[in-house]
Each structure stands twice: as structure tokens, then as C-alpha cells.
Amino acid sequence: QVQLVESGGGLVQTGGSLRLSCTASERTFSTNTMGWFRQTPGKEREFVAAITWRSGATYYADSVKGRFTASRDNAKSTVYLQMDSLKPEDTAVYYCATTTIPASLARARTQYPYWGQGTQVTVSS
């Protein structure tokens, strides 16, 4: 069973940057895709970004495109989410997840069977 451990959340001012990390307990080439989601109280968990292990191809939600960058280090079984130009509306608990579904198709939380524990990101105005 794949285990995912996240780190890197915290408090930052508007316009600042944070980098989240998500390390898998084993190399997950068999799962194809690593995704990033976020959730605020009372709202659905929403797709943020996805990246393929093999090619590094990335896909983003429109709300973060141009500000967030997903990347991966296969040797470390780790994916990253670099978040720049942060806004108060980016405040949420951020989760990483993994799936066998190709990244180009994997935007729904129900498509991901394995999840990290989540890390809080707070952007102050």
C-alpha cells in the first residue's frame, strides 16, 4: 500500500511563496499520476494540479495556472508544489494523492485511492 507524507505548509503573506512536498513510501510508477488537491471547511476538495511520474507532464486548475508549479524527483519518490503569488483565497488544507489514471484525465478526488494527511496553508491579507 502506498503511503504519502506531506510537508511544507505554513503561514505566508499575500504575494508570498511556499513549497509543498509529498514523499511516497515506494516508487509509484505503477500509479502514473500524483495529484494535489485543497479543501476549505464546508467545501468540496478541489483539484489543484497533477503530474505524471514518468514524463513530468503537468496539469493545473485555472485558478492556479501561472502561479503554481508541480514538479517531481523520481529518485526521491517526491513531488513538489511550488506556490507563488499566493492569495488569501489559496488558504486551505492541501493534500497530495496518487492514482493509476493518466494525469490528463485525473481531476476528480474520487479517482484517487491514496491520500496524504494534508498540510495547512494560510495566506494572510
N, CA, C and O atoms as a printed pandas DataFrame, in Angstrom:
     atom_number atom_name residue_name chain_id  residue_number  x_coord  y_coord  z_coord
0              1         N          GLN        A               1    0.846   -1.190    0.000
1              2        CA          GLN        A               1    0.000    0.000    0.000
2              3         C          GLN        A               1    0.882    1.240    0.000
3              4         O          GLN        A               1    1.852    1.331    0.753
4              5         N          VAL        A               2    0.534    2.182   -0.845
5              6        CA          VAL        A               2    1.289    3.416   -0.946
6              7         C          VAL        A               2    0.944    4.330    0.223
7              8         O          VAL        A               2   -0.224    4.517    0.564
8              9         N          GLN        A               3    1.985    4.892    0.830
9             10        CA          GLN        A               3    1.778    5.900    1.864
10            11         C          GLN        A               3    2.405    7.202    1.391
11            12         O          GLN        A               3    3.498    7.216    0.825
12            13         N          LEU        A               4    1.700    8.285    1.632
13            14        CA          LEU        A               4    2.142    9.602    1.187
14            15         C          LEU        A               4    2.296   10.509    2.391
15            16         O          LEU        A               4    1.402   10.589    3.233
16            17         N          VAL        A               5    3.432   11.196    2.476
17            18        CA          VAL        A               5    3.696   12.094    3.597
18            19         C          VAL        A               5    3.988   13.481    3.048
19            20         O          VAL        A               5    4.895   13.670    2.237
20            21         N          GLU        A               6    3.203   14.443    3.504
21            22        CA          GLU        A               6    3.331   15.808    3.029
22            23         C          GLU        A               6    4.058   16.668    4.042
23            24         O          GLU        A               6    4.089   16.371    5.236
24            25         N          SER        A               7    4.643   17.743    3.534
25            26        CA          SER        A               7    5.266   18.737    4.399
26            27         C          SER        A               7    5.328   20.056    3.652
27            28         O          SER        A               7    5.135   20.104    2.438
28            29         N          GLY        A               8    5.600   21.134    4.391
29            30        CA          GLY        A               8    5.857   22.411    3.759
30            31         C          GLY        A               8    4.791   23.468    3.920
31            32         O          GLY        A               8    4.975   24.597    3.467
32            33         N          GLY        A               9    3.690   23.137    4.546
33            34        CA          GLY        A               9    2.667   24.148    4.729
34            35         C          GLY        A               9    3.094   25.188    5.747
35            36         O          GLY        A               9    4.135   25.058    6.391
36            37         N          GLY        A              10    2.276   26.223    5.884
37            38        CA          GLY        A              10    2.592   27.265    6.855
38            39         C          GLY        A              10    1.799   28.518    6.609
39            40         O          GLY        A              10    0.812   28.518    5.873
40            41         N          LEU        A              11    2.245   29.593    7.236
41            42        CA          LEU        A              11    1.601   30.906    7.155
42            43         C          LEU        A              11    2.481   31.818    6.311
43            44         O          LEU        A              11    3.691   31.906    6.520
44            45         N          VAL        A              12    1.852   32.493    5.357
45            46        CA          VAL        A              12    2.589   33.398    4.476
46            47         C          VAL        A              12    1.705   34.589    4.156
47            48         O          VAL        A              12    0.479   34.486    4.199
48            49         N          GLN        A              13    2.315   35.708    3.838
49            50        CA          GLN        A              13    1.550   36.895    3.473
50            51         C          GLN        A              13    1.151   36.845    2.003
51            52         O          GLN        A              13    1.742   36.121    1.202
52            53         N          THR        A              14    0.158   37.615    1.681
53            54        CA          THR        A              14   -0.276   37.733    0.281
54            55         C          THR        A              14    0.910   38.111   -0.603
55            56         O          THR        A              14    1.688   39.013   -0.291
56            57         N          GLY        A              15    1.019   37.389   -1.716
57            58        CA          GLY        A              15    2.119   37.611   -2.637
58            59         C          GLY        A              15    3.337   36.759   -2.361
59            60         O          GLY        A              15    4.271   36.721   -3.162
60            61         N          GLY        A              16    3.332   36.079   -1.234
61            62        CA          GLY        A              16    4.466   35.239   -0.862
62            63         C          GLY        A              16    4.447   33.885   -1.542
63            64         O          GLY        A              16    3.605   33.605   -2.395
64            65         N          SER        A              17    5.404   33.046   -1.140
65            66        CA          SER        A              17    5.570   31.732   -1.755
66            67         C          SER        A              17    5.726   30.651   -0.690
67            68         O          SER        A              17    6.198   30.902    0.418
68            69         N          LEU        A              18    5.319   29.456   -1.058
69            70        CA          LEU        A              18    5.545   28.254   -0.251
70            71         C          LEU        A              18    5.798   27.098   -1.203
71            72         O          LEU        A              18    5.339   27.107   -2.346
72            73         N          ARG        A              19    6.535   26.101   -0.721
73            74        CA          ARG        A              19    6.715   24.887   -1.499
74            75         C          ARG        A              19    6.288   23.694   -0.658
75            76         O          ARG        A              19    6.816   23.457    0.428
76            77         N          LEU        A              20    5.333   22.958   -1.176
77            78        CA          LEU        A              20    4.873   21.729   -0.529
78            79         C          LEU        A              20    5.629   20.536   -1.114
79            80         O          LEU        A              20    5.993   20.515   -2.289
80            81         N          SER        A              21    5.848   19.553   -0.255
81            82        CA          SER        A              21    6.479   18.308   -0.695
82            83         C          SER        A              21    5.579   17.141   -0.345
83            84         O          SER        A              21    4.826   17.191    0.628
84            85         N          CYS        A              22    5.663   16.103   -1.138
85            86        CA          CYS        A              22    4.900   14.878   -0.878
86            87         C          CYS        A              22    5.795   13.703   -1.252
87            88         O          CYS        A              22    6.147   13.523   -2.417
88            89         N          THR        A              23    6.158   12.908   -0.252
89            90        CA          THR        A              23    7.045   11.773   -0.480
90            91         C          THR        A              23    6.260   10.480   -0.377
91            92         O          THR        A              23    5.515   10.259    0.577
92            93         N          ALA        A              24    6.439    9.631   -1.374
93            94        CA          ALA        A              24    5.759    8.339   -1.409
94            95         C          ALA        A              24    6.619    7.282   -0.742
95            96         O          ALA        A              24    7.848    7.342   -0.785
96            97         N          SER        A              25    5.959    6.315   -0.127
97            98        CA          SER        A              25    6.681    5.261    0.585
98            99         C          SER        A              25    7.392    4.307   -0.354
99           100         O          SER        A              25    8.283    3.564    0.056
100          101         N          GLU        A              26    6.996    4.334   -1.605
101          102        CA          GLU        A              26    7.643    3.500   -2.600
102          103         C          GLU        A              26    7.500    4.193   -3.948
103          104         O          GLU        A              26    6.641    5.055   -4.134
104          105         N          ARG        A              27    8.332    3.812   -4.855
105          106        CA          ARG        A              27    8.213    4.408   -6.170
106          107         C          ARG        A              27    6.882    3.993   -6.755
107          108         O          ARG        A              27    6.516    2.818   -6.741
108          109         N          THR        A              28    6.175    4.961   -7.262
109          110        CA          THR        A              28    4.793    4.725   -7.658
110          111         C          THR        A              28    4.596    4.874   -9.154
111          112         O          THR        A              28    3.573    5.389   -9.606
112          113         N          PHE        A              29    5.583    4.420   -9.924
113          114        CA          PHE        A              29    5.387    4.468  -11.358
114          115         C          PHE        A              29    4.114    3.737  -11.750
115          116         O          PHE        A              29    3.444    4.103  -12.716
116          117         N          SER        A              30    3.789    2.697  -10.990
117          118        CA          SER        A              30    2.602    1.926  -11.333
118          119         C          SER        A              30    1.344    2.748  -11.157
119          120         O          SER        A              30    0.299    2.401  -11.709
120          121         N          THR        A              31    1.423    3.842  -10.393
121          122        CA          THR        A              31    0.238    4.660  -10.183
122          123         C          THR        A              31    0.186    5.847  -11.124
123          124         O          THR        A              31   -0.784    6.604  -11.088
124          125         N          ASN        A              32    1.172    6.037  -11.949
125          126        CA          ASN        A              32    1.143    7.040  -13.030
126          127         C          ASN        A              32    1.135    8.492  -12.586
127          128         O          ASN        A              32    1.964    9.287  -13.028
128          129         N          THR        A              33    0.210    8.833  -11.721
129          130        CA          THR        A              33   -0.120   10.237  -11.507
130          131         C          THR        A              33   -0.087   10.604  -10.044
131          132         O          THR        A              33   -0.568    9.867   -9.184
132          133         N          MET        A              34    0.493   11.764   -9.781
133          134        CA          MET        A              34    0.383   12.389   -8.458
134          135         C          MET        A              34   -0.448   13.650   -8.597
135          136         O          MET        A              34   -0.221   14.467   -9.490
136          137         N          GLY        A              35   -1.404   13.796   -7.709
137          138        CA          GLY        A              35   -2.265   14.959   -7.753
138          139         C          GLY        A              35   -2.161   15.794   -6.493
139          140         O          GLY        A              35   -1.794   15.300   -5.427
140          141         N          TRP        A              36   -2.490   17.065   -6.635
141          142        CA          TRP        A              36   -2.607   17.978   -5.499
142          143         C          TRP        A              36   -4.047   18.496   -5.464
143          144         O          TRP        A              36   -4.604   18.904   -6.484
144          145         N          PHE        A              37   -4.624   18.468   -4.278
145          146        CA          PHE        A              37   -5.972   18.973   -4.042
146          147         C          PHE        A              37   -5.931   19.906   -2.846
147          148         O          PHE        A              37   -4.955   19.933   -2.096
148          149         N          ARG        A              38   -6.993   20.666   -2.676
149          150        CA          ARG        A              38   -7.112   21.512   -1.490
150          151         C          ARG        A              38   -8.556   21.556   -1.040
151          152         O          ARG        A              38   -9.484   21.336   -1.819
152          153         N          GLN        A              39   -8.720   21.849    0.253
153          154        CA          GLN        A              39  -10.061   21.863    0.826
154          155         C          GLN        A              39  -10.148   22.901    1.922
155          156         O          GLN        A              39   -9.250   23.025    2.755
156          157         N          THR        A              40  -11.242   23.648    1.910
157          158        CA          THR        A              40  -11.569   24.575    2.987
158          159         C          THR        A              40  -12.828   24.088    3.668
159          160         O          THR        A              40  -13.599   23.341    3.065
160          161         N          PRO        A              41  -13.063   24.495    4.928
161          162        CA          PRO        A              41  -14.228   23.999    5.674
162          163         C          PRO        A              41  -15.532   24.244    4.925
163          164         O          PRO        A              41  -15.791   25.348    4.447
164          165         N          GLY        A              42  -16.336   23.212    4.832
165          166        CA          GLY        A              42  -17.651   23.327    4.224
166          167         C          GLY        A              42  -17.660   23.245    2.712
167          168         O          GLY        A              42  -18.713   23.352    2.085
168          169         N          LYS        A              43  -16.481   23.053    2.120
169          170        CA          LYS        A              43  -16.400   22.979    0.672
170          171         C          LYS        A              43  -15.846   21.637    0.226
171          172         O          LYS        A              43  -15.198   20.927    0.995
172          173         N          GLU        A              44  -16.115   21.303   -1.034
173          174        CA          GLU        A              44  -15.582   20.084   -1.613
174          175         C          GLU        A              44  -14.069   20.204   -1.792
175          176         O          GLU        A              44  -13.527   21.294   -1.979
176          177         N          ARG        A              45  -13.406   19.050   -1.728
177          178        CA          ARG        A              45  -11.979   19.017   -2.019
178          179         C          ARG        A              45  -11.802   19.246   -3.520
179          180         O          ARG        A              45  -12.379   18.531   -4.339
180          181         N          GLU        A              46  -11.003   20.244   -3.867
181          182        CA          GLU        A              46  -10.903   20.624   -5.269
182          183         C          GLU        A              46   -9.514   20.338   -5.849
183          184         O          GLU        A              46   -8.496   20.405   -5.161
184          185         N          PHE        A              47   -9.523   20.025   -7.113
185          186        CA          PHE        A              47   -8.300   19.743   -7.853
186          187         C          PHE        A              47   -7.454   21.009   -7.982
187          188         O          PHE        A              47   -7.965   22.098   -8.244
188          189         N          VAL        A              48   -6.149   20.835   -7.791
189          190        CA          VAL        A              48   -5.207   21.936   -7.954
190          191         C          VAL        A              48   -4.246   21.652   -9.111
191          192         O          VAL        A              48   -4.080   22.478  -10.009
192          193         N          ALA        A              49   -3.616   20.474   -9.077
193          194        CA          ALA        A              49   -2.613   20.155  -10.098
194          195         C          ALA        A              49   -2.393   18.656  -10.130
195          196         O          ALA        A              49   -2.708   17.944   -9.177
196          197         N          ALA        A              50   -1.844   18.187  -11.249
197          198        CA          ALA        A              50   -1.466   16.783  -11.383
198          199         C          ALA        A              50   -0.191   16.690  -12.198
199          200         O          ALA        A              50    0.069   17.527  -13.063
200          201         N          ILE        A              51    0.604   15.661  -11.916
201          202        CA          ILE        A              51    1.858   15.457  -12.616
202          203         C          ILE        A              51    2.083   13.965  -12.804
203          204         O          ILE        A              51    1.763   13.164  -11.926
204          205         N          THR        A              52    2.633   13.602  -13.950
205          206        CA          THR        A              52    2.936   12.202  -14.204
206          207         C          THR        A              52    4.345   11.886  -13.717
207          208         O          THR        A              52    5.259   12.699  -13.854
208          209         N          TRP        A              53    4.506   10.707  -13.155
209          210        CA          TRP        A              53    5.827   10.308  -12.685
210          211         C          TRP        A              53    6.814   10.192  -13.844
211          212         O          TRP        A              53    7.954   10.642  -13.737
212          213         N          ARG        A              54    6.384    9.597  -14.935
213          214        CA          ARG        A              54    7.339    9.249  -15.996
214          215         C          ARG        A              54    7.811   10.467  -16.779
215          216         O          ARG        A              54    9.011   10.717  -16.893
216          217         N          SER        A              55    6.848   11.228  -17.322
217          218        CA          SER        A              55    7.230   12.315  -18.224
218          219         C          SER        A              55    7.336   13.661  -17.526
219          220         O          SER        A              55    7.978   14.581  -18.034
220          221         N          GLY        A              56    6.710   13.776  -16.368
221          222        CA          GLY        A              56    6.675   15.065  -15.696
222          223         C          GLY        A              56    5.644   16.021  -16.271
223          224         O          GLY        A              56    5.634   17.202  -15.924
224          225         N          ALA        A              57    4.772   15.523  -17.149
225          226        CA          ALA        A              57    3.722   16.380  -17.698
226          227         C          ALA        A              57    2.834   16.889  -16.566
227          228         O          ALA        A              57    2.520   16.154  -15.630
228          229         N          THR        A              58    2.438   18.141  -16.664
229          230        CA          THR        A              58    1.666   18.769  -15.595
230          231         C          THR        A              58    0.352   19.339  -16.103
231          232         O          THR        A              58    0.215   19.710  -17.269
232          233         N          TYR        A              59   -0.606   19.396  -15.190
233          234        CA          TYR        A              59   -1.936   19.908  -15.493
234          235         C          TYR        A              59   -2.382   20.721  -14.276
235          236         O          TYR        A              59   -2.095   20.357  -13.136
236          237         N          TYR        A              60   -3.088   21.830  -14.532
237          238        CA          TYR        A              60   -3.438   22.742  -13.454
238          239         C          TYR        A              60   -4.889   23.177  -13.529
239          240         O          TYR        A              60   -5.492   23.231  -14.601
240          241         N          ALA        A              61   -5.431   23.485  -12.359
241          242        CA          ALA        A              61   -6.715   24.167  -12.316
242          243         C          ALA        A              61   -6.511   25.595  -12.805
243          244         O          ALA        A              61   -5.439   26.175  -12.638
244          245         N          ASP        A              62   -7.544   26.145  -13.403
245          246        CA          ASP        A              62   -7.444   27.507  -13.940
246          247         C          ASP        A              62   -7.105   28.515  -12.840
247          248         O          ASP        A              62   -6.427   29.511  -13.096
248          249         N          SER        A              63   -7.573   28.259  -11.628
249          250        CA          SER        A              63   -7.389   29.212  -10.534
250          251         C          SER        A              63   -5.936   29.342  -10.094
251          252         O          SER        A              63   -5.578   30.319   -9.436
252          253         N          VAL        A              64   -5.089   28.367  -10.450
253          254        CA          VAL        A              64   -3.690   28.417  -10.010
254          255         C          VAL        A              64   -2.721   28.459  -11.172
255          256         O          VAL        A              64   -1.516   28.596  -10.963
256          257         N          LYS        A              65   -3.214   28.345  -12.379
257          258        CA          LYS        A              65   -2.346   28.307  -13.557
258          259         C          LYS        A              65   -1.518   29.599  -13.634
259          260         O          LYS        A              65   -2.049   30.701  -13.501
260          261         N          GLY        A              66   -0.226   29.438  -13.848
261          262        CA          GLY        A              66    0.666   30.587  -13.903
262          263         C          GLY        A              66    1.231   30.990  -12.560
263          264         O          GLY        A              66    2.168   31.786  -12.504
264          265         N          ARG        A              67    0.684   30.462  -11.474
265          266        CA          ARG        A              67    1.183   30.795  -10.135
266          267         C          ARG        A              67    1.776   29.575   -9.430
267          268         O          ARG        A              67    2.737   29.701   -8.671
268          269         N          PHE        A              68    1.212   28.409   -9.676
269          270        CA          PHE        A              68    1.672   27.178   -9.035
270          271         C          PHE        A              68    2.412   26.320  -10.058
271          272         O          PHE        A              68    2.072   26.310  -11.241
272          273         N          THR        A              69    3.420   25.610   -9.588
273          274        CA          THR        A              69    4.199   24.728  -10.454
274          275         C          THR        A              69    4.423   23.391   -9.758
275          276         O          THR        A              69    4.983   23.337   -8.663
276          277         N          ALA        A              70    3.987   22.328  -10.392
277          278        CA          ALA        A              70    4.226   20.988   -9.881
278          279         C          ALA        A              70    5.483   20.417  -10.525
279          280         O          ALA        A              70    5.756   20.652  -11.702
280          281         N          SER        A              71    6.242   19.668   -9.736
281          282        CA          SER        A              71    7.439   19.015  -10.251
282          283         C          SER        A              71    7.651   17.711   -9.496
283          284         O          SER        A              71    6.985   17.449   -8.494
284          285         N          ARG        A              72    8.587   16.892   -9.984
285          286        CA          ARG        A              72    8.840   15.641   -9.281
286          287         C          ARG        A              72   10.309   15.290   -9.338
287          288         O          ARG        A              72   11.037   15.682  -10.250
288          289         N          ASP        A              73   10.722   14.534   -8.326
289          290        CA          ASP        A              73   12.071   13.981   -8.254
290          291         C          ASP        A              73   11.902   12.477   -8.093
291          292         O          ASP        A              73   11.654   11.975   -6.997
292          293         N          ASN        A              74   12.039   11.776   -9.199
293          294        CA          ASN        A              74   11.787   10.336   -9.168
294          295         C          ASN        A              74   12.757    9.610   -8.231
295          296         O          ASN        A              74   12.379    8.637   -7.578
296          297         N          ALA        A              75   13.977   10.071   -8.167
297          298        CA          ALA        A              75   14.965    9.404   -7.316
298          299         C          ALA        A              75   14.584    9.470   -5.838
299          300         O          ALA        A              75   14.936    8.590   -5.053
300          301         N          LYS        A              76   13.865   10.517   -5.478
301          302        CA          LYS        A              76   13.436   10.694   -4.086
302          303         C          LYS        A              76   11.982   10.300   -3.884
303          304         O          LYS        A              76   11.458   10.411   -2.776
304          305         N          SER        A              77   11.323    9.838   -4.948
305          306        CA          SER        A              77    9.890    9.491   -4.867
306          307         C          SER        A              77    9.094   10.644   -4.281
307          308         O          SER        A              77    8.188   10.439   -3.472
308          309         N          THR        A              78    9.432   11.841   -4.688
309          310        CA          THR        A              78    8.842   13.045   -4.115
310          311         C          THR        A              78    8.307   13.958   -5.211
311          312         O          THR        A              78    8.937   14.138   -6.253
312          313         N          VAL        A              79    7.158   14.517   -4.962
313          314        CA          VAL        A              79    6.614   15.558   -5.828
314          315         C          VAL        A              79    6.525   16.845   -5.027
315          316         O          VAL        A              79    6.439   16.836   -3.799
316          317         N          TYR        A              80    6.547   17.949   -5.757
317          318        CA          TYR        A              80    6.538   19.270   -5.130
318          319         C          TYR        A              80    5.431   20.115   -5.744
319          320         O          TYR        A              80    5.027   19.916   -6.889
320          321         N          LEU        A              81    4.962   21.053   -4.954
321          322        CA          LEU        A              81    4.053   22.066   -5.464
322          323         C          LEU        A              81    4.611   23.417   -5.028
323          324         O          LEU        A              81    4.497   23.806   -3.866
324          325         N          GLN        A              82    5.214   24.121   -5.980
325          326        CA          GLN        A              82    5.715   25.467   -5.728
326          327         C          GLN        A              82    4.569   26.443   -5.928
327          328         O          GLN        A              82    3.976   26.515   -7.005
328          329         N          MET        A              83    4.267   27.191   -4.880
329          330        CA          MET        A              83    3.141   28.111   -4.913
330          331         C          MET        A              83    3.668   29.528   -4.781
331          332         O          MET        A              83    4.222   29.897   -3.746
332          333         N          ASP        A              84    3.499   30.310   -5.813
333          334        CA          ASP        A              84    3.943   31.699   -5.851
334          335         C          ASP        A              84    2.753   32.638   -5.967
335          336         O          ASP        A              84    1.645   32.221   -6.304
336          337         N          SER        A              85    2.996   33.897   -5.687
337          338        CA          SER        A              85    1.940   34.919   -5.781
338          339         C          SER        A              85    0.688   34.469   -5.044
339          340         O          SER        A              85   -0.420   34.554   -5.572
340          341         N          LEU        A              86    0.871   33.999   -3.842
341          342        CA          LEU        A              86   -0.249   33.446   -3.081
342          343         C          LEU        A              86   -1.267   34.511   -2.714
343          344         O          LEU        A              86   -0.933   35.669   -2.461
344          345         N          LYS        A              87   -2.522   34.075   -2.694
345          346        CA          LYS        A              87   -3.646   34.938   -2.386
346          347         C          LYS        A              87   -4.381   34.387   -1.166
347          348         O          LYS        A              87   -4.268   33.199   -0.866
348          349         N          PRO        A              88   -5.126   35.227   -0.464
349          350        CA          PRO        A              88   -5.902   34.714    0.682
350          351         C          PRO        A              88   -6.832   33.561    0.292
351          352         O          PRO        A              88   -7.063   32.658    1.096
352          353         N          GLU        A              89   -7.355   33.582   -0.905
353          354        CA          GLU        A              89   -8.266   32.507   -1.328
354          355         C          GLU        A              89   -7.556   31.186   -1.577
355          356         O          GLU        A              89   -8.212   30.173   -1.819
356          357         N          ASP        A              90   -6.221   31.175   -1.523
357          358        CA          ASP        A              90   -5.470   29.922   -1.603
358          359         C          ASP        A              90   -5.393   29.219   -0.247
359          360         O          ASP        A              90   -4.920   28.086   -0.156
360          361         N          THR        A              91   -5.855   29.887    0.792
361          362        CA          THR        A              91   -5.846   29.289    2.129
362          363         C          THR        A              91   -6.695   28.021    2.144
363          364         O          THR        A              91   -7.867   28.042    1.769
364          365         N          ALA        A              92   -6.094   26.924    2.579
365          366        CA          ALA        A              92   -6.781   25.634    2.582
366          367         C          ALA        A              92   -5.850   24.584    3.167
367          368         O          ALA        A              92   -4.667   24.833    3.395
368          369         N          VAL        A              93   -6.406   23.413    3.402
369          370        CA          VAL        A              93   -5.574   22.240    3.662
370          371         C          VAL        A              93   -5.256   21.614    2.299
371          372         O          VAL        A              93   -6.154   21.345    1.501
372          373         N          TYR        A              94   -3.993   21.395    2.056
373          374        CA          TYR        A              94   -3.549   20.844    0.779
374          375         C          TYR        A              94   -3.192   19.370    0.958
375          376         O          TYR        A              94   -2.521   18.977    1.912
376          377         N          TYR        A              95   -3.663   18.580    0.012
377          378        CA          TYR        A              95   -3.441   17.135    0.042
378          379         C          TYR        A              95   -2.744   16.678   -1.231
379          380         O          TYR        A              95   -3.013   17.203   -2.311
380          381         N          CYS        A              96   -1.859   15.712   -1.110
381          382        CA          CYS        A              96   -1.373   15.016   -2.287
382          383         C          CYS        A              96   -2.056   13.659   -2.345
383          384         O          CYS        A              96   -2.514   13.130   -1.332
384          385         N          ALA        A              97   -2.115   13.115   -3.539
385          386        CA          ALA        A              97   -2.795   11.846   -3.756
386          387         C          ALA        A              97   -2.197   11.176   -4.984
387          388         O          ALA        A              97   -1.506   11.813   -5.778
388          389         N          THR        A              98   -2.472    9.884   -5.132
389          390        CA          THR        A              98   -1.927    9.177   -6.275
390          391         C          THR        A              98   -2.953    8.232   -6.877
391          392         O          THR        A              98   -3.820    7.709   -6.178
392          393         N          THR        A              99   -2.842    8.019   -8.189
393          394        CA          THR        A              99   -3.806    7.211   -8.912
394          395         C          THR        A              99   -3.140    6.573  -10.129
395          396         O          THR        A              99   -2.086    7.018  -10.584
396          397         N          THR        A             100   -3.773    5.532  -10.640
397          398        CA          THR        A             100   -3.307    4.917  -11.877
398          399         C          THR        A             100   -3.851    5.633  -13.109
399          400         O          THR        A             100   -3.384    5.399  -14.224
400          401         N          ILE        A             101   -4.820    6.488  -12.911
401          402        CA          ILE        A             101   -5.445    7.182  -14.034
402          403         C          ILE        A             101   -4.465    8.209  -14.605
403          404         O          ILE        A             101   -3.791    8.902  -13.842
404          405         N          PRO        A             102   -4.374    8.317  -15.921
405          406        CA          PRO        A             102   -3.473    9.312  -16.519
406          407         C          PRO        A             102   -3.764   10.720  -16.014
407          408         O          PRO        A             102   -4.917   11.096  -15.804
408          409         N          ALA        A             103   -2.714   11.479  -15.826
409          410        CA          ALA        A             103   -2.849   12.816  -15.246
410          411         C          ALA        A             103   -3.782   13.704  -16.053
411          412         O          ALA        A             103   -4.486   14.542  -15.489
412          413         N          SER        A             104   -3.792   13.526  -17.360
413          414        CA          SER        A             104   -4.641   14.376  -18.206
414          415         C          SER        A             104   -6.119   14.165  -17.923
415          416         O          SER        A             104   -6.943   15.006  -18.284
416          417         N          LEU        A             105   -6.469   13.049  -17.280
417          418        CA          LEU        A             105   -7.876   12.715  -17.013
418          419         C          LEU        A             105   -8.226   12.754  -15.532
419          420         O          LEU        A             105   -9.401   12.659  -15.176
420          421         N          ALA        A             106   -7.235   12.890  -14.671
421          422        CA          ALA        A             106   -7.437   12.687  -13.235
422          423         C          ALA        A             106   -7.628   14.011  -12.502
423          424         O          ALA        A             106   -6.679   14.563  -11.944
424          425         N          ARG        A             107   -8.858   14.516  -12.506
425          426        CA          ARG        A             107   -9.157   15.768  -11.823
426          427         C          ARG        A             107  -10.180   15.625  -10.715
427          428         O          ARG        A             107  -10.439   16.592   -9.999
428          429         N          ALA        A             108  -10.761   14.467  -10.553
429          430        CA          ALA        A             108  -11.781   14.266   -9.521
430          431         C          ALA        A             108  -11.174   13.549   -8.331
431          432         O          ALA        A             108  -10.389   12.614   -8.494
432          433         N          ARG        A             109  -11.540   13.991   -7.124
433          434        CA          ARG        A             109  -10.976   13.372   -5.917
434          435         C          ARG        A             109  -11.323   11.901   -5.839
435          436         O          ARG        A             109  -10.570   11.114   -5.267
436          437         N          THR        A             110  -12.456   11.523   -6.409
437          438        CA          THR        A             110  -12.888   10.122   -6.344
438          439         C          THR        A             110  -12.022    9.202   -7.196
439          440         O          THR        A             110  -12.100    7.980   -7.071
440          441         N          GLN        A             111  -11.196    9.788   -8.063
441          442        CA          GLN        A             111  -10.320    8.986   -8.903
442          443         C          GLN        A             111   -9.020    8.598   -8.195
443          444         O          GLN        A             111   -8.240    7.808   -8.727
444          445         N          TYR        A             112   -8.784    9.139   -7.011
445          446        CA          TYR        A             112   -7.531    8.924   -6.300
446          447         C          TYR        A             112   -7.761    8.041   -5.078
447          448         O          TYR        A             112   -8.464    8.455   -4.156
448          449         N          PRO        A             113   -7.195    6.846   -5.041
449          450        CA          PRO        A             113   -7.414    5.955   -3.892
450          451         C          PRO        A             113   -6.475    6.193   -2.706
451          452         O          PRO        A             113   -6.789    5.804   -1.582
452          453         N          TYR        A             114   -5.330    6.827   -2.949
453          454        CA          TYR        A             114   -4.348    7.011   -1.870
454          455         C          TYR        A             114   -4.115    8.495   -1.626
455          456         O          TYR        A             114   -3.950    9.282   -2.558
456          457         N          TRP        A             115   -4.106    8.856   -0.329
457          458        CA          TRP        A             115   -4.014   10.260    0.050
458          459         C          TRP        A             115   -2.992   10.472    1.145
459          460         O          TRP        A             115   -2.747    9.598    1.976
460          461         N          GLY        A             116   -2.394   11.674    1.125
461          462        CA          GLY        A             116   -1.586   12.103    2.246
462          463         C          GLY        A             116   -2.468   12.648    3.353
463          464         O          GLY        A             116   -3.692   12.691    3.230
464          465         N          GLN        A             117   -1.822   13.066    4.447
465          466        CA          GLN        A             117   -2.569   13.501    5.631
466          467         C          GLN        A             117   -3.015   14.952    5.542
467          468         O          GLN        A             117   -3.857   15.390    6.327
468          469         N          GLY        A             118   -2.470   15.691    4.609
469          470        CA          GLY        A             118   -2.840   17.090    4.449
470          471         C          GLY        A             118   -1.900   18.019    5.198
471          472         O          GLY        A             118   -1.343   17.663    6.237
472          473         N          THR        A             119   -1.735   19.216    4.653
473          474        CA          THR        A             119   -0.914   20.235    5.308
474          475         C          THR        A             119   -1.595   21.583    5.132
475          476         O          THR        A             119   -2.076   21.910    4.047
476          477         N          GLN        A             120   -1.632   22.364    6.208
477          478        CA          GLN        A             120   -2.353   23.635    6.196
478          479         C          GLN        A             120   -1.508   24.721    5.544
479          480         O          GLN        A             120   -0.327   24.889    5.852
480          481         N          VAL        A             121   -2.145   25.453    4.635
481          482        CA          VAL        A             121   -1.556   26.644    4.036
482          483         C          VAL        A             121   -2.472   27.815    4.361
483          484         O          VAL        A             121   -3.663   27.786    4.049
484          485         N          THR        A             122   -1.918   28.839    4.984
485          486        CA          THR        A             122   -2.687   30.019    5.340
486          487         C          THR        A             122   -2.015   31.241    4.740
487          488         O          THR        A             122   -0.829   31.489    4.960
488          489         N          VAL        A             123   -2.794   32.001    3.975
489          490        CA          VAL        A             123   -2.283   33.210    3.336
490          491         C          VAL        A             123   -2.991   34.401    3.976
491          492         O          VAL        A             123   -4.209   34.539    3.865
492          493         N          SER        A             124   -2.237   35.241    4.633
493          494        CA          SER        A             124   -2.823   36.390    5.320
494          495         C          SER        A             124   -2.875   37.594    4.382
495          496         O          SER        A             124   -2.003   37.793    3.536
496          497         N          SER        A             125   -3.920   38.382    4.563
497          498        CA          SER        A             125   -4.100   39.568    3.702
498          499         C          SER        A             125   -3.408   40.783    4.284
499          500         O          SER        A             125   -3.456   41.863    3.694
